[in-house]
Amino acid sequence: VSIGQLVSLDYSDPFLDPHREFQKMKMHPLISALLKDGKMLQYGAKSVPVSGYYSVPRLVFDGALIIGDSASLFNGMMIKGINLAMRSGMAAAEAIFECLINDDFSIDRLEKYSQKLSKTKEMKGLYRTRNFHQAMEKGLYFGMMTAGLQHILGGSIFGMRLKSAPDHTHLKTVKEFYGRENVTDHEKGDIKYDGSLTFDKETDIYYSGATHEEDQPPHLHIRDYDICYTRCTEEYQNPCVRFCPAQVYEMEIDEATGKREMRLNFSNCVHCKTCDIKDPYENITWVAPEGGGGPKYNIM
């Protein structure tokens, strides 16, 4: 049995923890019945490029092209991307074959990949749902109504391209969301993990198979630590410790001095890039690690 949950990163609750929400979902009677007496085999997390057609970048360059998730080829309305990944791979293979025959990998020759892909039913389907994610930012009811209209009108909402804002801009401060700064654990949604149906992040990370060379340069860069200790603590109470599904970020307090220190457990990282996307100050940057380190997804 494979089970997962998709959490839109345009949420506004600073205490929302996607990993915790997944554990809570498993506690639902319908889900827990499926998982009863089961054993966890693997855990993973990743960001999904749900922005759709309007977030697709230029696909070809001299000597290179982009396919699949890297090109934001994901249909958010259908929650489906494997078909686009496969189709883009097939179109890329055909274009590269022509390049090999002609010994020409210029952008003009590779442009045939973009042309082939644009004519596929999968890409046309992505175009039809081009305003879905933007509409859902306005709320469930407006989003569902708009989704129905765009399906009827071929993706056009009265000729409009709906506006969208970066996910991190939707996050509200603790005071904005709760009306006060002191919030109870119950209000935050905290739960106790039983180790059989629900698991804490440390346990789940073990089952992701995440490994990195311990002496390599950290691939997670915090631009300004002072923001972590001051503004982010005061306004958001450090949401990175919650939105990270791998407990990479830990805010520790020295008992003797009371001084805060951000600890980075970068070897835990499963390369979901949530921190790069959701940090309210855009203070975190993810870069590719050395040596291909990361999770080992062999059955997912």
N, C-alpha and C positions, 0 to 999 in steps of 0.2 A: 504494500500500500504506500503510495506517495501522497503527501499532503503538504500544502503550502498556503500562504496568504499574501495577497498583494496589498500593500499599504501605500496610499498616495502620499508623496512627500510634501504636498502643499497643505498639510495639516497645520493648525494654529496652536494647539495645546503644547506648551513647553515641557510638560511632564509626560507626554505620550512616548511610549517605548515600543517600537514595532515588534521587537522580540517578545516582550511581555504580552502584547496583544495576540501574538500567535499562540503562546502558551494558553492564554485564556480561551481562545477559540477551540483548542483541543479539549477543554473541559466541558464543552457543550455536549449534552447527552447523545445527540446524533453522531457526533464525531468520536467521542470517547468510546462509544459502543463498537465502532470500527477498529479502534486501536487497542481495545482491551486484551491483555495478556500478550501484547506485541512487544518487540524489542527494537529500539532505535538502531538503525544501521548507518545512517549518514545525515549530516546537517549542513546546510549552506545558506548563503544569503547573497543577493545581488540587487543592483538597481536596474530597473527596466526603463528603456527610453520611450515613455508613453506619450511624449508630445506630438508624435505623429508626423504627418507629411511636411509641415512647415519647419520641422527641426532637422530634416534631412540635409546634410551639407553637400558641397560639391563632391562628386563621387570619384573623379579621376584626376590624376596629376601625371607629369612626365615620369614614367616608370613605376607607377603605383595606382591602385584603386582600392576602394573601401566597400566591404560587403557586410550584411547581417546587422547585428546590434551596433557595431561600430559606426554604421551609417544611419542609426536611429530607425532602422526598418522594422517597426513594430506597430501593429494595429491595436491601439488602446481600447477601442470599442469592442473588438472581438477577443481581447486579451490573448493575442496570437502573434507569434513572431517567427516560429520555425519555418512556416511556409515561405515567408519573405526571405529568410536566411538561405534556404535551399535554392529558391529561385534566383536570388542574387548571385549565389555561388555558381549556378549553372550558366547564367548570362556572363559572368566573369570568365569562366572557363572557355566559353566560345570566343570571347573577345581576345583572351590571351593566346588562344590557339592561332588566331589570325595574325597576332603580333609576332608569334614565333615563326610562322611561315614567311612573313615579310621582313623579319628582323628589324622591326620598328615598334618601339614601346613609347612612342611620343604621345602626348595628350590627345592629339588629333586622332590617332589610331585607336587609343583606348576609349575615346568618346563613344565608340560603338557599344560599349558596355552600358553606358547610361541610356542610350537609345533603345537597346534591346530590353532593358529592364523596364523602361517607361511604358512599353507596349504590353507588358504582362498583365494578366487579370489580377494578380496579387498587388501590383503597384496601383492599378486603377482602383482596387478596393481600398487601399490606403488613402488615395485621393478623395474618395467618397466620404471618408470619416475624418477629414482633415480638421474639422472644428470640434471634434468630440471632447478632447481633453480641456480645451479652452472653455467649453460650455459647462463642464462639470465643476470647474473652479467656482462657478456662480451658485453652486448648491445642487442637491439631488434633484429637486423637482424641476428647476429650470434646465438642468442638464439633461434629464430624461426627455423633457418636452422638446428641447432643441435637437437631441439625438434622433428623435422620431422624425422631426422636420427635415433634418439633413439627409436622412435615409430616403425620404420621399423626393427631395429636391436634388439628389445627387451630390450632396456634400455642401451645397451652397445654402447659407442662411440669409436669404434675401440679398444675395450678392456680397455679403460681408465676410471678411476674415476677422474672426473674433480675437480680441486681444488677450494676452496671457502675461503673467508676471512670474519671475523666478521663484522656485519653491521656497527658498529661504526667506523671502519677503513676507510670506504668509504667517510666519511664526510670531505669536504675540508674547509680550513679556508676561511674567507671572501675574503681575498686578492687573494688566489689561485683561487677561483671560479669566482670572479667578476673583478679581476685585480686591484682592489683598495679597500680601507677600507670604504669610504663614499658611501653608497648605498641609493638611494631614495626609498620612500615607494612604488612608482609605480613599481620599479624594484623588490622589495621584493614580490610584488603580493598582497599587502594589498587591502582589499575591505571594503565597508560600508555595515553593516548588516541592513536589513529592518524590522526584527522582525516578518515577516509573512512567507517568504520563506527561508531566511537566518538568522541564529541566532549566537550571540556571545557565547563564551564558558560558561559564567556565566549562561545564560539562558538554554543552553543545559544540564548543570550539574543538574539543578533543575529537569529536566525531566528524568534524570538517576536514581533519587531516592537515590543517594549516601548519606549514613549516617555513622558516626563513633562516638564512645564515645569520647567526646572532651578531657577528662582527661586521656585517655590512652596514653602509650608511642608511639611516632611517629613511623610508620612502614617504613618510608623513611629515609635512612641514607646517609648523605653527608660526605664522608670520610675526605675531606680537603676543608674547605670554602675558604681558600686563593686562591686555584685554580679558584674558581668561580669569585673572585674579580680581579684576575690578568690575568693569561694566557687565561682563557676561555673568559673573556671580551675582551681582546686584539685581540685574534685570531679568535674567533667564534661569539662574541657578544652574548654569553649565549643562545645557541640554545634550552636549556631545557624549556625556556619560550614559545617556539614555538612548539616543537615536543610533548609536553604534551597536550593531548586533553581535559584536565579538569582544566587547569590553576592552577595547584598545585604550580608551581614555579613562583615567581614574584621577579624581581630585583628592589628594591626600592632605591632611592637616597635621602639622607638627604639634604634638601635645605640649611640648615645652614652650614653644614660641607662639603657637597659634597661627603660624604662617602657612599659607596654602601653597601646594606644589602640584603641578599637573604632571602625572606620570603617563608616559606613552608605552604601552605594551605592543609595539608594532609587530612583533612576531605572531600575535594573535590574528592579524588582519586577514580577512577573507576577500579583500579587494572589491567590496561592493560599491565604494565611492560615495556612500551616503554622507559622510562627513564633509566631503568636498562640495556636495550639493546643498546640504541643509544648514550648515553653520550660519547663524544669523548675521555674522560680521564678515563672512567670506574670509575667515582667518586661517582656514586649514586648506592645504593643497596636497592632493594625492599625486604621486609620480610613480612610474613603473619601478618595481624593486629590482635589485640585481639578482641574477641567477635564476630568474623565473620562479621565485618563491611564491607561496600562497597556498590555497586550499587544494586538496586532492579529491576532485569529484569523479569517482570512477563508476558510480551507479546512479548518478543524478542526471 
